Structures are given as C-alpha cells and as structure tokens.
Amino acid sequence: MTATAPRFTALDVFRGMTICFMIIVNTPGNGATTFSPLLHAKWHGFTPTDLVFPSFLFAVGNAMSFVMPRWQKLSQNKVLWKILKRTCIIFLLGYLMYWFPFVKRDIAGNFIFSPFAETRVFGVLQRIALCYGIASLIVYYCKPKPAVVISVLFLLGYWILLYTLGDANDPLGLQNNAGSILDRWLLGEKHLYHGEGVAFDPEGLLSTIPGVANVVAGYVVGKYIQQKGNTYEGLTVLLLSGAVLVFIAYCWGLSFPINKKLWTSSFVLHTVGLDCIIIAAIIYIINFKHKTGWTYFFEVFGRNPLFIYLLSELAAILLNFFSVNNNISFYQWVYNNIFLHAGAYLGSFLFAIFFMLFCWLVGYFLDKRKIYIRV
C-alpha cells in the first residue's frame, strides 16, 4: 500500500472505464438474458464487450510509460527482479482466483477438495501477467521504434503460425486452431476453459503472443501523450493513427478475421485503433475542455484496478458458491427475487450495475483513505 502519488487523470479515467465495463459484462444477473452489446462475439466479429480486455492491456502499457523513466535509474538486476516478481504475483493471483474457494460440492452435496488437476491454468490475469512481463522486457531493452517492429513481427508471426500449424481444412476453427492444439498438448483438457462446451481456452498460451502488442502499443501511446498529448497537433495525430489502424484491421480482417477468442492480429490492430481514439477523446474532454466533474467516478476504479477486479471476481464466485436451501445459488436467488421483477433483460442489466456500484463503494472507501494496493 502506498500513499497518493501524482496521477495522470486521463489514464486513471481510461483504466477506470475499462474496469467498470469489465465488471458489468462479467456479472449479469442472468447470462441467458443479457443485452447483446454486453456479450462477446460468438466467434468472428466484434462487440463493445470485446474491447474491454485489450483496453486493459493497453492501459497496462500506458502506465508502463510513466514507470520506465524511474527504471532507467535502477540497476538492471533490480528492474528484472521487479518485472519477474510482478509477473509471477499477477499470474499466481489469477490461478488462485480460478481455484478459489478450493472446495466443491459432490453429488451428495458434501464439500470436497477441488484438485489441482481440474483447475484452469490460463485466464485473464494470467494473460495480463505474461503480456506485461514480455512487453516490459521489450520496452526496457528497446527504444519505441524497435519495440513497435518487434510487435509487428509478433502479429505477422502469429498469423503465419495459425495458418501453418492448425488444421489445414479449418485453421481458425474452435478446436482445430494451432493455439487450441498446443494448449491441449501442453496442459491437457481439464486445465482449460470449458465455457464453449469443449476444452478451448480463449486466454491460451499461443494467443498471448499478439496480446503483447496491445501492451507495447499502450506504452508507445503513453510516451507520445507525455510529449505531445496536450497539443491539438498531438491529439490529431493520435486520432488519425487510431483511424488508420482501424482501417488496416478491417482490410486485414478480410483474410484474417477479427476474433477476440483467437486474439487475431487484425483484432489487435482494431482494438488498439479504437483505444487511441477513445483516450484522445478523454484527454480532449479533460485537458482541453476542462470538464472534470464526471471523472472521479472512474478514477476510483482506475486507482485500484487490480484489487477491484479481483474483488468483483471473488465476490461473484462466493455468491455462486453459497446456496439457499442447498437448491439455488445466492447469486441466482438475489436476481430472481429482486431484479427479475424489472424484466428478464433489464433485471439482468440492473443486477450488473448494482454489483459494479458495490465494487465502486469499496474502491471509494480505499481512495478516501489514500490506500492504493500494488503488486
């Protein structure tokens, strides 16, 4: 925990908006009755929800651009230790979150230990950790231009790997893509995500490679903002860059479709382009129009992003774990008895909003006491 340090308001707001939306889309009252913009694309395609995760990686890169000058004053060993420690801690937190609460009910309703052999290894925090670790090494040892070149090579290399190592008849299929084949061989099916009805992990190992580019892009944009972000010329370049990236993504998507679950290279360019446009708009509103009355709500999320995200996930897990009369989860009971009265779709949305506000109140409590939890 640390005391208040000078903040970059637009970054806190951008990161806070990402966490806020992430909680809303992750905790609907009923997944079967969720408004379509709050759902991920089923396979190829794009929805607003698909922007959340890559935006968080982009924000990680933004924050890295403010830390890097301090790293340059430290010894190489200290920097490498910081990177390794943070990568390992975030990865471990993600793994333990999927294992939590370490027990499950058997057929008879008794609690039994949940074995390691059935625990998902990769996931959201794990991808954040790996992308952060790899991107940190790249930007620490390389200047921005070589870092961008490396990222482009990652995107091109991933494109080649999917089309050469996957099933020749269906290289981008759910189970036939190279990433899915690698994950099953490396970890086994029980360690993978089964939300698609089969063993397929959207945060698998191979698809983490292009995710590094989201972080590096955030870093490069963060450095640019520090240099020229407070000029109209700087914002114009940022907006045009975003528009160009979206256009390139669309063109590339004709042969390599935009797909969040495969984290395709066109998906990376599309999301980075949108993030450039969004963060430019936030900077314009805050720094140029001086309209800041709305920002504090999102700053609360942005100042303790990792903690609030973990809180939201663990709280949802516990609400689903405990049941009413051993029949229905407390999560479902609250939705059925309180929010469902507003209608299936609206009630599901309101549940997510109230859950998000609960997490915000915890963040507000921490912020008022100047408590900022870091790893």
C-alpha positions in Angstrom: 0.0 0.0 0.0 1.3 3.4 -0.9 0.3 7.0 -0.3 -1.0 9.2 -3.0 1.4 10.0 -5.9 1.0 12.4 -8.8 -1.6 10.9 -11.2 -2.3 11.1 -14.9 -6.0 11.7 -14.8 -6.9 10.7 -18.3 -5.1 7.3 -17.8 -6.9 6.7 -14.5 -10.2 7.5 -16.2 -9.5 5.3 -19.2 -8.4 2.4 -17.0 -11.3 3.0 -14.6 -13.8 2.9 -17.5 -12.3 -0.4 -18.6 -12.6 -1.9 -15.1 -16.2 -0.6 -14.7 -17.3 -2.1 -18.0 -15.4 -5.3 -17.3 -17.4 -5.8 -14.1 -20.7 -5.1 -15.8 -20.1 -7.6 -18.6 -18.7 -10.2 -16.3 -21.6 -10.2 -13.7 -25.0 -10.1 -15.4 -27.9 -11.3 -13.3 -28.6 -14.0 -15.9 -26.3 -14.7 -18.8 -29.1 -16.1 -21.0 -30.9 -12.7 -20.9 -28.1 -10.2 -21.4 -28.3 -7.4 -23.9 -26.3 -8.3 -27.0 -23.7 -5.4 -26.8 -22.8 -6.8 -23.4 -21.9 -10.2 -24.9 -18.7 -11.3 -26.6 -18.9 -12.1 -30.3 -19.6 -15.8 -30.7 -16.6 -16.3 -32.9 -15.6 -13.9 -35.8 -16.9 -10.4 -35.3 -16.7 -7.7 -32.7 -18.9 -6.2 -30.0 -18.3 -3.4 -27.5 -17.6 -6.1 -24.8 -14.7 -7.4 -26.9 -12.9 -4.1 -26.4 -12.7 -4.4 -22.6 -9.8 -6.9 -22.1 -7.5 -5.5 -24.8 -8.1 -2.0 -23.4 -6.9 -3.1 -20.0 -3.7 -4.4 -21.7 -3.4 -1.1 -23.5 -3.8 0.7 -20.1 -1.0 -1.5 -18.6 1.3 -0.2 -21.4 0.2 3.4 -20.7 1.1 3.0 -17.1 4.4 1.4 -18.0 5.4 4.6 -20.0 5.3 6.5 -16.7 7.3 3.9 -14.8 10.1 3.5 -17.3 12.0 6.7 -16.6 12.3 5.5 -12.9 13.5 2.1 -14.1 16.3 3.7 -16.1 17.8 5.0 -12.8 17.9 1.5 -11.3 20.3 -1.3 -11.9 19.4 -4.0 -14.4 19.1 -6.6 -11.7 16.6 -4.6 -9.8 14.5 -3.9 -12.9 14.5 -7.5 -13.9 13.5 -8.6 -10.4 10.6 -6.1 -10.4 9.4 -7.4 -13.7 9.7 -11.1 -12.7 8.1 -10.6 -9.3 5.1 -8.6 -10.6 4.6 -11.1 -13.5 4.7 -14.1 -11.1 2.4 -12.5 -8.5 -0.3 -11.5 -11.0 -0.1 -14.9 -12.7 -0.5 -16.6 -9.3 -3.4 -14.4 -8.3 -5.2 -15.3 -11.5 -4.6 -19.0 -11.0 -5.7 -19.0 -7.3 -8.8 -17.0 -8.3 -9.9 -19.8 -10.6 -9.1 -22.4 -7.9 -10.9 -20.4 -5.2 -12.7 -21.4 -2.9 -10.6 -24.6 -3.2 -13.6 -26.9 -2.5 -16.7 -28.0 -4.4 -19.8 -30.0 -3.7 -20.1 -33.6 -4.7 -23.3 -35.3 -5.9 -24.4 -35.8 -2.3 -24.0 -32.1 -1.5 -20.9 -32.6 0.6 -17.8 -30.3 0.4 -14.7 -32.0 -1.1 -11.3 -30.6 -2.0 -11.1 -29.2 -5.6 -8.0 -30.9 -7.1 -5.2 -29.1 -8.9 -5.8 -31.5 -11.8 -9.1 -29.8 -12.6 -8.1 -26.2 -12.2 -7.8 -23.8 -15.2 -4.2 -22.6 -15.6 -4.5 -19.7 -18.0 -7.0 -16.9 -17.8 -7.4 -13.1 -17.8 -4.9 -12.2 -15.1 -2.5 -14.8 -16.3 -2.6 -13.2 -19.8 -2.1 -9.8 -18.2 0.9 -11.1 -16.3 2.6 -12.7 -19.3 1.9 -9.8 -21.7 3.2 -7.4 -19.0 6.3 -9.4 -18.4 7.2 -9.8 -22.1 6.3 -6.3 -23.1 8.3 -4.9 -20.1 11.4 -6.7 -21.3 10.9 -5.4 -24.8 10.5 -1.7 -23.9 13.2 -1.9 -21.3 15.8 -3.1 -23.7 14.5 -1.4 -26.9 13.6 2.1 -27.9 10.0 2.7 -29.0 10.6 2.1 -32.8 12.3 -1.3 -32.4 9.6 -2.3 -29.8 6.9 -1.5 -32.5 8.9 -3.5 -35.1 9.0 -6.5 -32.7 5.3 -6.2 -32.0 4.5 -6.2 -35.8 6.7 -9.3 -36.2 4.7 -10.9 -33.4 1.4 -10.1 -35.2 2.7 -11.4 -38.5 4.3 -14.5 -36.9 1.0 -15.3 -35.1 -0.8 -15.1 -38.4 1.6 -17.5 -40.1 1.5 -19.9 -37.1 -2.3 -20.2 -37.1 -2.4 -20.9 -40.8 0.5 -23.3 -41.0 0.2 -25.3 -37.7 -3.6 -25.5 -37.4 -5.8 -27.9 -39.2 -5.4 -27.2 -43.0 -9.2 -27.6 -43.5 -10.2 -25.3 -40.7 -7.1 -23.4 -39.3 -9.3 -20.9 -37.4 -11.8 -23.5 -36.0 -12.7 -23.7 -32.3 -10.7 -26.9 -31.7 -8.6 -27.0 -34.8 -6.6 -23.9 -34.4 -2.9 -24.1 -33.5 -3.4 -22.4 -30.1 -6.0 -24.9 -29.0 -3.9 -27.8 -30.2 -0.9 -26.5 -28.3 -2.9 -25.9 -25.1 -4.4 -29.4 -25.1 -1.0 -31.0 -25.7 0.8 -28.8 -23.1 -1.8 -28.8 -20.3 -4.5 -31.4 -21.0 -8.2 -30.7 -21.4 -9.0 -30.5 -17.7 -6.8 -27.4 -17.2 -8.6 -25.5 -19.9 -11.7 -23.3 -20.1 -14.9 -25.2 -20.9 -17.3 -22.3 -21.4 -17.6 -23.0 -25.1 -18.8 -26.6 -24.3 -15.4 -28.0 -25.3 -11.9 -27.7 -24.0 -10.8 -24.4 -25.5 -9.0 -21.5 -23.7 -9.5 -18.0 -25.1 -6.6 -16.9 -23.0 -4.3 -19.8 -24.1 -0.5 -19.7 -24.5 -0.1 -19.1 -28.2 -2.7 -16.3 -28.4 -0.9 -14.4 -25.7 1.8 -13.6 -28.3 -0.3 -11.0 -30.2 -1.6 -9.7 -26.8 1.9 -8.4 -26.1 1.4 -5.9 -29.0 -1.6 -4.3 -27.1 0.7 -3.6 -24.2 3.6 -2.2 -26.3 1.1 0.0 -28.2 -0.2 1.4 -24.9 3.4 2.1 -23.9 4.2 3.9 -27.2 1.0 5.9 -27.0 1.7 6.8 -23.3 5.1 8.2 -24.2 3.6 10.1 -27.1 0.9 11.6 -24.8 3.5 12.8 -22.3 5.4 14.5 -25.1 2.6 15.9 -27.3 -0.7 14.9 -25.6 -1.5 18.5 -24.5 -1.4 19.9 -28.0 -4.1 19.9 -30.7 -1.5 18.6 -33.2 -0.7 15.7 -30.8 -4.4 14.7 -30.4 -4.9 15.0 -34.2 -2.1 12.5 -34.8 -3.5 10.2 -32.1 -7.0 10.3 -33.7 -5.7 9.8 -37.2 -3.4 6.9 -36.1 -6.4 5.3 -34.5 -8.5 5.6 -37.6 -5.7 4.3 -39.8 -5.2 1.2 -37.5 -9.0 0.5 -37.6 -8.9 0.7 -41.4 -5.9 -1.6 -41.7 -7.6 -4.0 -39.3 -10.7 -4.1 -41.4 -8.6 -4.8 -44.6 -6.6 -7.5 -42.8 -9.8 -8.9 -41.4 -10.9 -9.9 -44.9 -8.3 -12.6 -44.8 -7.6 -12.9 -41.1 -10.9 -12.2 -39.4 -11.3 -10.1 -36.3 -11.7 -12.6 -33.5 -11.4 -11.9 -29.8 -11.3 -15.5 -28.7 -8.4 -16.3 -31.0 -6.9 -12.8 -30.4 -6.2 -12.5 -34.1 -3.7 -9.9 -35.3 -6.5 -7.9 -37.0 -8.3 -7.9 -33.6 -5.2 -6.3 -32.0 -5.0 -3.5 -34.6 -8.7 -2.9 -34.4 -8.7 -2.6 -30.6 -5.5 -0.5 -30.4 -7.0 1.9 -33.0 -10.2 2.2 -31.0 -8.2 2.8 -27.8 -6.2 5.5 -29.4 -9.4 7.3 -30.4 -11.0 6.8 -27.0 -8.1 8.0 -25.0 -7.7 11.0 -27.3 -11.3 11.9 -26.7 -10.8 11.6 -22.9 -7.8 13.8 -23.0 -9.6 16.4 -25.1 -12.6 16.5 -22.7 -10.4 16.7 -19.5 -7.4 18.7 -20.6 -8.8 20.9 -23.3 -12.4 21.4 -22.4 -11.6 21.2 -18.6 -14.8 19.1 -17.9 -13.8 17.0 -15.0 -16.9 16.8 -12.9 -17.6 13.3 -14.2 -14.1 11.8 -13.9 -13.9 10.9 -10.2 -16.3 8.0 -10.5 -14.0 6.3 -13.0 -10.8 7.4 -11.2 -11.9 5.4 -8.2 -11.7 2.2 -10.4 -8.5 3.4 -12.1 -6.6 3.9 -8.8 -7.1 0.3 -7.6 -7.8 -1.6 -10.8 -6.3 -5.0 -9.9 -7.7 -5.1 -6.4 -11.2 -4.1 -7.6 -11.2 -6.6 -10.4 -10.2 -9.4 -8.0 -12.8 -8.2 -5.6 -15.5 -8.4 -8.3 -14.5 -11.9 -9.4 -14.1 -13.3 -5.8 -17.4 -11.8 -4.7 -19.2 -13.3 -7.7 -17.6 -16.7 -7.0 -18.8 -16.7 -3.4 -22.3 -15.6 -4.4 -22.5 -18.5 -6.7 -20.8 -20.9 -4.2 -23.2 -20.4 -1.4 -26.8 -21.6 -1.9 -30.2 -21.0 -0.4 -31.7 -24.3 0.9 -28.9 -26.2 -1.0 -31.0 -25.6 -4.1 -30.2 -22.3 -5.8 -27.1 -20.1 -5.5 -27.4 -16.9 -3.6 -26.3 -15.1 -6.8 -29.3 -16.6 -8.6 -31.6 -16.0 -5.6 -30.9 -12.3 -5.5 -31.5 -11.9 -9.2 -34.8 -14.0 -9.1 -36.2 -12.3 -6.0 -35.1 -8.7 -6.6 -34.0 -7.8 -10.1 -36.1 -10.2 -12.2 -39.2 -8.1 -11.3 -37.8 -5.4 -13.7 -37.9 -7.8 -16.6 -35.5 -10.6 -17.7 -33.1 -8.4 -19.7 -33.4 -5.1 -17.8 -33.2 -7.0 -14.5 -30.1 -8.8 -15.6 -28.5 -5.5 -16.5 -29.6 -3.8 -13.3 -28.0 -6.6 -11.3 -24.7 -6.0 -13.1 -25.0 -2.2 -12.4 -25.6 -2.7 -8.7 -22.8 -5.2 -8.4 -20.5 -2.8 -10.1 -21.6 0.0 -7.7 -20.8 -2.3 -4.8 -17.3 -2.7 -6.1 -17.1 1.1 -6.6 -18.0 1.7 -3.0 -15.2 -0.5 -1.8 -12.8 1.4 -4.1 -14.2 4.7 -2.9 -13.5 3.7 0.7 -9.9 2.9 -0.2 -9.4 6.1 -2.2 -10.7 8.3 0.6 -8.2 6.7 2.9 -5.4 7.0 0.4 -5.0 3.3 0.2 -3.6 2.1 -3.2 -2.9 -1.6 -3.4 0.0 -2.5 -5.8 1.8 -5.7 -6.6 
